[in-house]
Amino acid sequence: MNLVLFGPPGAGKGTQAKILKETRGLPQLSTGDMLRAAIAEGTPLGTRCKALLDKGELVPDEVVIDIIAQRYDQPDCAGGAVFDGFPRTIPQAEALDAMLAARGKRIDLVLELKVDDSVLLSRVEARIKAGGVLRSDDTPETLRYRLGVYYKNTAPLIDYYRRQGKLKTVDGMAPVDAVTSQIAAVLDAVPA
Ligand code: AMP
């Protein structure tokens, strides 16, 4: 099964993708994690993208389309994958559809984690207060910027997938376990 986890920054996509890896064996394909790894390793790609990530700006479509295609061709994705933080623009969604079609696959389901902006902001503030290690883009200011980017570039995908009949929405403001249960119920209702 190929699944897209969709939602605004901080909605809990990464948390749920990790749980799906444990419970369903579907690898988590997070473009954000791949880009942060490239930055940490100091690769040319990482160097090129660092300022964009720090600011909360999207990296160019062709960059993420390319890294996703390379990752998807690894053997562990033969049974499908969970796309986390990708696609984030209509051209990315179209490229993903084309990439999967070329491999005789398709997106089966898009799970939208719905979370209000005020809850996303409170979550960042709580993380700052807790005092752990934070990402460079994990500040209220950058989150506000990223939300602007999300509504402008990424939210139009909701209609894109709704038109394809693939969109299911869950309440991302519920406790983590409850979100996991809602997702499990949706997945279990998908015909094999
Ligand atoms: P994330 O870990 O998904 O929150 O992504 C962190 C940052 O990586 C984003 O703010 C963007 O700068 C970049 N990024 C991740 N995925 C994408 C994508 N699909 N398209 C463009 N930029 C992305």
Residues whose N, C-alpha, C, O or C-beta is under 5 A from the ligand:
A	BS01	AMP	T31 G32 D33 L35 L52 L53 G56 E57 L58 V59 V64 D84 G85 F86 P87 R88
